[in-house]
């Protein structure tokens, strides 16, 4: 997925979860790709990964689907294992 599509998905999230939530919780994520219907995102910390997974994973999945991606679920990994 291109950086442009991820940017469009983030922009769509602003309309759903608000600009402050996107800045605080979504901007720190790095989109790692989609494989077998799973969108993979890297987070800087375990806390952010867990919080976003609990609160915004379905919103992220829907925003990616709006960009034409067949995403069934979203998974998070922690960059650098923190």
Z-matrix of the N, CA and C atoms (Angstrom, degrees):
N
C 1 1.448
C 2 1.520 1 107.93
N 3 1.270 2 115.22 1 137.96
C 4 1.458 3 119.33 2 -178.42
C 5 1.524 4 111.17 3 -77.62
N 6 1.326 5 114.51 4 159.96
C 7 1.462 6 120.04 5 175.90
C 8 1.519 7 110.61 6 -60.44
N 9 1.315 8 116.39 7 -31.74
C 10 1.470 9 120.61 8 -179.79
C 11 1.528 10 111.27 9 -65.20
N 12 1.328 11 117.69 10 -42.14
C 13 1.471 12 120.09 11 178.69
C 14 1.528 13 111.41 12 -65.96
N 15 1.331 14 117.26 13 -39.52
C 16 1.460 15 120.28 14 178.13
C 17 1.526 16 109.46 15 -65.31
N 18 1.328 17 117.36 16 -39.41
C 19 1.464 18 120.62 17 176.69
C 20 1.525 19 110.89 18 -62.15
N 21 1.327 20 117.00 19 -40.82
C 22 1.467 21 120.35 20 178.12
C 23 1.530 22 110.90 21 -65.34
N 24 1.316 23 116.81 22 -38.80
C 25 1.465 24 120.53 23 177.36
C 26 1.527 25 110.11 24 -63.89
N 27 1.334 26 117.37 25 -43.27
C 28 1.469 27 120.69 26 177.30
C 29 1.523 28 110.88 27 -62.02
N 30 1.319 29 116.70 28 -40.84
C 31 1.469 30 120.07 29 178.02
C 32 1.522 31 111.07 30 -62.40
N 33 1.328 32 117.16 31 -39.02
C 34 1.465 33 120.75 32 177.11
C 35 1.526 34 110.32 33 -64.37
N 36 1.327 35 117.30 34 -34.67
C 37 1.457 36 120.87 35 179.15
C 38 1.521 37 112.15 36 -66.12
N 39 1.321 38 117.81 37 -30.51
C 40 1.467 39 120.73 38 177.86
C 41 1.520 40 110.06 39 -56.79
N 42 1.324 41 116.57 40 -40.19
C 43 1.465 42 121.28 41 -179.18
C 44 1.529 43 112.12 42 -68.04
N 45 1.324 44 116.76 43 -26.79
C 46 1.470 45 120.93 44 -174.48
C 47 1.525 46 112.32 45 -95.75
N 48 1.328 47 116.76 46 -46.72
C 49 1.469 48 119.85 47 -173.48
C 50 1.531 49 113.19 48 -110.30
N 51 1.325 50 116.90 49 -6.65
C 52 1.457 51 120.55 50 176.80
C 53 1.519 52 113.58 51 95.12
N 54 1.311 53 114.34 52 151.82
C 55 1.468 54 121.18 53 -176.68
C 56 1.533 55 112.37 54 -62.31
N 57 1.324 56 117.49 55 -43.57
C 58 1.465 57 119.75 56 -178.42
C 59 1.527 58 112.27 57 -62.43
N 60 1.328 59 117.02 58 -41.18
C 61 1.466 60 119.80 59 177.36
C 62 1.527 61 111.53 60 -65.38
N 63 1.320 62 116.97 61 -39.36
C 64 1.463 63 119.61 62 177.81
C 65 1.521 64 109.87 63 -63.59
N 66 1.324 65 116.98 64 -45.83
C 67 1.467 66 119.94 65 -179.57
C 68 1.529 67 111.66 66 -63.03
N 69 1.307 68 117.02 67 -42.11
C 70 1.464 69 120.90 68 -176.10
C 71 1.520 70 113.72 69 -77.08
N 72 1.340 71 117.49 70 -39.78
C 73 1.463 72 120.89 71 -168.82
C 74 1.525 73 114.67 72 -113.15
N 75 1.328 74 118.58 73 -32.49
C 76 1.467 75 120.84 74 -174.72
C 77 1.525 76 111.55 75 -93.04
N 78 1.327 77 117.29 76 -40.46
C 79 1.468 78 120.56 77 -178.63
C 80 1.527 79 113.47 78 -56.92
N 81 1.336 80 119.79 79 -36.47
C 82 1.474 81 118.59 80 179.25
C 83 1.533 82 114.22 81 -68.64
N 84 1.314 83 118.13 82 -12.51
C 85 1.467 84 121.81 83 -178.12
C 86 1.524 85 110.79 84 -79.58
N 87 1.317 86 114.56 85 146.69
C 88 1.462 87 121.16 86 173.16
C 89 1.519 88 107.78 87 -115.71
N 90 1.324 89 115.50 88 125.54
C 91 1.460 90 120.51 89 179.71
C 92 1.521 91 108.59 90 -74.93
N 93 1.343 92 116.64 91 121.93
C 94 1.463 93 122.00 92 -177.40
C 95 1.523 94 112.92 93 -99.57
N 96 1.333 95 118.08 94 -13.75
C 97 1.458 96 120.27 95 177.88
C 98 1.514 97 113.26 96 131.32
N 99 1.328 98 114.41 97 179.65
C 100 1.460 99 122.19 98 177.30
C 101 1.517 100 107.34 99 -127.57
N 102 1.326 101 115.34 100 131.15
C 103 1.458 102 119.85 101 176.12
C 104 1.517 103 108.79 102 -141.77
N 105 1.325 104 116.02 103 128.51
C 106 1.465 105 122.32 104 178.22
C 107 1.533 106 112.22 105 53.61
N 108 1.333 107 116.09 106 39.85
C 109 1.451 108 121.03 107 177.06
C 110 1.516 109 115.09 108 79.80
N 111 1.337 110 116.96 109 8.25
C 112 1.467 111 121.28 110 -179.75
C 113 1.524 112 108.82 111 -113.31
N 114 1.332 113 116.09 112 120.28
C 115 1.464 114 120.83 113 174.08
C 116 1.521 115 107.51 114 -84.59
N 117 1.325 116 116.34 115 132.05
C 118 1.457 117 121.50 116 -177.65
C 119 1.523 118 109.12 117 -114.18
N 120 1.326 119 114.76 118 125.84
C 121 1.461 120 121.04 119 179.06
C 122 1.523 121 109.36 120 -125.18
N 123 1.322 122 115.38 121 141.59
C 124 1.464 123 121.25 122 177.15
C 125 1.517 124 108.82 123 -101.56
N 126 1.322 125 115.74 124 136.02
C 127 1.461 126 122.73 125 179.56
C 128 1.528 127 109.13 126 -116.24
N 129 1.328 128 117.31 127 152.92
C 130 1.464 129 119.31 128 -178.88
C 131 1.530 130 114.17 129 -74.02
N 132 1.337 131 117.49 130 -24.46
C 133 1.468 132 120.84 131 -179.44
C 134 1.525 133 109.95 132 -141.81
N 135 1.318 134 115.25 133 160.16
C 136 1.461 135 120.72 134 175.92
C 137 1.525 136 110.60 135 -63.56
N 138 1.325 137 117.07 136 -38.81
C 139 1.460 138 120.74 137 179.64
C 140 1.527 139 110.78 138 -57.89
N 141 1.336 140 117.16 139 -49.37
C 142 1.467 141 120.52 140 179.96
C 143 1.518 142 110.49 141 -63.43
N 144 1.333 143 117.54 142 -44.63
C 145 1.469 144 120.80 143 179.73
C 146 1.521 145 110.80 144 -57.82
N 147 1.330 146 117.12 145 -47.75
C 148 1.466 147 121.00 146 -178.40
C 149 1.521 148 111.68 147 -66.45
N 150 1.339 149 117.15 148 -42.60
C 151 1.465 150 121.17 149 -177.57
C 152 1.521 151 111.00 150 -65.32
N 153 1.328 152 116.37 151 -45.33
C 154 1.464 153 120.09 152 -179.98
C 155 1.529 154 110.02 153 -66.59
N 156 1.320 155 117.18 154 -39.81
C 157 1.473 156 120.29 155 178.49
C 158 1.529 157 110.73 156 -59.40
N 159 1.331 158 117.16 157 -43.50
C 160 1.467 159 121.09 158 -179.16
C 161 1.521 160 112.96 159 -71.10
N 162 1.315 161 117.06 160 -36.96
C 163 1.457 162 120.27 161 -169.41
C 164 1.527 163 116.06 162 -104.62
N 165 1.325 164 118.02 163 -26.14
C 166 1.456 165 119.09 164 -171.82
C 167 1.532 166 115.30 165 -131.57
N 168 1.322 167 119.35 166 0.56
C 169 1.465 168 120.63 167 -175.62
C 170 1.532 169 111.92 168 -57.32
N 171 1.310 170 117.48 169 -44.29
C 172 1.470 171 119.90 170 -179.02
C 173 1.524 172 110.69 171 -67.29
N 174 1.321 173 117.56 172 -37.34
C 175 1.467 174 120.60 173 177.00
C 176 1.531 175 110.67 174 -64.49
N 177 1.325 176 116.33 175 -40.02
C 178 1.473 177 120.28 176 178.21
C 179 1.515 178 109.76 177 -64.94
N 180 1.333 179 116.26 178 -44.95
C 181 1.464 180 119.88 179 178.93
C 182 1.527 181 110.89 180 -57.78
N 183 1.313 182 117.17 181 -45.23
C 184 1.464 183 121.62 182 -179.40
C 185 1.532 184 111.00 183 -65.29
N 186 1.328 185 117.37 184 -40.07
C 187 1.466 186 120.55 185 179.34
C 188 1.521 187 111.12 186 -65.25
N 189 1.327 188 116.89 187 -37.52
C 190 1.462 189 120.10 188 176.78
C 191 1.528 190 110.51 189 -68.51
N 192 1.322 191 117.19 190 -38.06
C 193 1.463 192 121.10 191 177.31
C 194 1.524 193 110.80 192 -62.66
N 195 1.337 194 116.98 193 -35.87
C 196 1.471 195 120.16 194 176.83
C 197 1.523 196 111.80 195 -62.24
N 198 1.327 197 116.69 196 -23.48
C 199 1.460 198 121.27 197 178.45
C 200 1.529 199 111.49 198 -87.81
N 201 1.340 200 116.11 199 4.55
C 202 1.463 201 120.73 200 176.33
C 203 1.514 202 114.88 201 91.49
N 204 1.329 203 117.20 202 12.14
C 205 1.458 204 119.88 203 179.91
C 206 1.525 205 110.59 204 -93.19
N 207 1.313 206 116.31 205 138.50
C 208 1.459 207 121.59 206 176.89
C 209 1.526 208 108.10 207 -85.74
N 210 1.338 209 116.25 208 88.88
C 211 1.463 210 122.00 209 -177.68
C 212 1.523 211 108.16 210 -115.03
N 213 1.346 212 115.30 211 121.87
C 214 1.462 213 121.01 212 178.61
C 215 1.516 214 112.70 213 -93.41
N 216 1.335 215 116.08 214 -29.08
C 217 1.462 216 120.19 215 178.66
C 218 1.529 217 109.52 216 -157.12
N 219 1.332 218 114.11 217 166.80
C 220 1.457 219 121.35 218 -179.53
C 221 1.518 220 107.85 219 -121.31
N 222 1.337 221 116.23 220 134.38
C 223 1.462 222 121.45 221 176.64
C 224 1.518 223 109.08 222 -121.68
N 225 1.327 224 115.21 223 150.29
C 226 1.451 225 121.76 224 -177.67
C 227 1.522 226 110.24 225 -122.26
N 228 1.313 227 115.45 226 139.73
C 229 1.466 228 121.95 227 173.22
C 230 1.519 229 106.69 228 -125.00
N 231 1.319 230 115.15 229 158.13
C 232 1.459 231 119.75 230 179.72
C 233 1.518 232 108.88 231 -101.61
N 234 1.325 233 115.14 232 125.13
C 235 1.461 234 120.92 233 177.03
C 236 1.523 235 108.53 234 -63.54
N 237 1.295 236 116.45 235 131.73
C 238 1.453 237 119.97 236 176.01
C 239 1.514 238 114.51 237 70.37
N 240 1.326 239 116.68 238 7.36
C 241 1.466 240 120.54 239 174.89
C 242 1.519 241 115.79 240 68.88
N 243 1.352 242 118.18 241 24.67
C 244 1.470 243 120.39 242 179.97
C 245 1.506 244 110.61 243 -86.54
